[in-house]
Amino acid sequence: MKIAGKQKFLAQIDALPQALRTEIRKALEQSAEETTDLMRRFAPVESGALRASIGYSFGEAPKGALSSAARTVKAEAGLAVTLFAGGGKAFYARFQEFGTQEMSANPYFFPAYRLARKRVRARMARAMRNGAKKALGK
């Protein structure tokens, strides 16, 4: 028995993971850019070191940095983005975010993260949908 379109269907299924990865990575990068931009706007500025230390990476944060515990998608797929602040000259990132006994908190990291979260989720859903459409040729 011959199935019409079997080869085309199998090719589409094979293309699905790569198309999804491409779309998701673009969405993650755009979301990370927006979120870190918000963090920089919210960060208290004295010398500018804290603001300059805010960033993201696909992988681990720099040693000593305050980082997001949230990982989007699976790390095994190479699609985990980590948002971070501090480390090096800006070792005080945690102190600013959470405060100390002598200083009240000046949160900037998690408020920006929470503000961007809904938009990031919508962007990720759209990226998955668009990746599936591209892979299936629609």
C-alpha atoms as one frame of an Amber mdcrd trajectory, in Angstrom:
protein
   0.000   0.000   0.000   1.371   3.392  -0.997   0.737   6.464   1.163   0.486
   9.743  -0.741   2.748  12.493   0.615   4.620  10.240   3.029   8.086  11.575
   2.108   6.948  15.203   2.327   5.407  14.543   5.746   8.558  12.834   7.033
  10.708  15.736   5.761   8.440  18.198   7.554   8.711  16.243  10.791  12.523
  16.197  10.488  12.597  19.978   9.889  10.386  20.737  12.886  13.044  20.670
  15.634  15.497  22.922  13.768  12.809  25.414  12.747  11.541  25.525  16.330
  15.043  26.015  17.727  15.694  28.895  15.350  12.447  30.687  16.193  12.753
  30.073  19.922  16.345  31.313  20.036  15.355  34.542  18.255  12.449  35.026
  20.678  14.658  34.315  23.693  17.272  36.777  22.535  14.716  39.510  21.908
  13.082  38.859  25.286  16.423  38.886  27.097  17.364  42.186  25.413  14.078
  43.787  26.482  14.252  42.464  30.037  17.856  43.504  30.615  17.038  46.939
  29.178  14.250  47.266  31.766  16.650  46.148  34.510  19.149  48.817  33.471
  16.414  51.460  33.605  15.318  50.350  37.087  18.846  49.958  38.504  20.063
  52.627  40.923  22.998  54.574  39.473  25.927  55.961  41.380  29.030  54.920
  39.463  27.296  53.063  36.609  29.058  49.768  37.375  25.842  48.002  38.366
  24.021  49.139  35.248  26.959  48.078  33.079  27.061  44.627  34.712  23.485
  43.728  33.736  23.307  41.273  30.857  22.287  37.837  29.626  23.905  34.746
  28.233  22.910  31.455  26.694  24.386  29.356  29.456  25.670  30.253  32.896
  25.967  33.660  34.537  29.411  35.051  35.439  30.750  33.963  38.811  29.362
  36.010  41.693  26.524  37.569  39.717  22.903  37.771  40.813  21.060  35.645
  38.268  17.589  34.534  37.339  16.773  31.054  38.520  14.279  30.751  35.682
  15.417  28.878  32.625  13.333  29.118  29.492  13.024  25.900  27.492  15.442
  23.027  28.118  19.107  23.642  28.771  19.936  20.428  26.914  18.658  22.007
  23.698  21.083  24.907  24.114  18.177  27.277  24.582  18.554  28.334  28.201
  18.994  32.045  28.738  20.310  33.410  32.018  19.762  37.011  33.061  22.398
  38.386  35.443  23.647  41.466  37.250  26.717  42.131  39.348  29.993  40.379
  39.741  33.390  42.057  39.565  33.159  45.774  40.419  29.393  45.520  40.936
  29.623  42.902  43.705  26.878  44.793  45.556  24.094  43.828  43.103  22.464
  41.556  45.701  22.663  44.248  48.353  20.807  46.681  46.107  18.163  44.124
  45.168  17.421  42.733  48.629  18.855  45.308  51.038  21.028  44.806  54.130
  20.722  45.590  57.824  22.021  49.103  57.176  20.375  49.736  53.806  16.869
  49.324  52.470  16.334  47.402  49.243  16.367  49.132  45.855  14.888  46.346
  43.723  15.554  46.481  39.997  16.229  42.889  38.888  13.102  40.939  39.789
  10.614  43.803  39.255  11.844  44.065  35.659  11.743  40.281  35.299   8.153
  40.142  36.580   7.104  43.046  34.374   8.452  41.341  31.236   7.315  37.792
  32.094   3.851  37.913  30.464   5.236  39.419  27.273   8.022  36.818  27.144
   5.549  33.956  27.506   3.403  35.326  24.680   6.487  35.766  22.485   7.614
  32.201  23.178   4.191  30.780  22.290   4.234  32.798  19.069   7.768  31.589
  18.266   6.769  27.958  18.725   3.710  28.421  16.554   5.722  30.214  13.831
   8.491  27.590  13.962   5.966  24.805  13.490   4.368  26.668  10.570   7.728
  27.227   8.892   8.707  23.580   9.326   5.416  22.383   7.935   5.523  24.857
   5.065   2.370  26.782   5.934
